[in-house]
Amino acid sequence: MGARDAGSNPASPIKQEKMRTKKTKSVARFGARYGKTPKERVRAIEEKQRKKQLCPFCHKKAVKRISKGLYTCKACGKRFTSSAFYVEK
């Protein structure tokens, strides 16, 4: 057996450093549990519920979710209820 070049071995540490994993954002807390599809669904719901949404009263994008089904508008000061995850239109 002769000496090998470090780059020719597919399992060499040099090749593994260049590999990247996908960003998992908020569902990274689940680690390797539950599978890809359930984590994608949770990620979609959490992204939707955490972004600012359109106020049904003043029509500005200033509504934030306080808790499950409770929302408040920073622009007009209204506090109201709606769906658990996002403001229904």
Protein Blocks (a to p, Z undefined) as FASTA:
>chain_A
ZZddfklpmkbmklmmmpccddekjmmmnmmghijmlmmmmmmmmmmmmpccddfklopa
fbccfbghiacdfklopacdddfkbccZZ
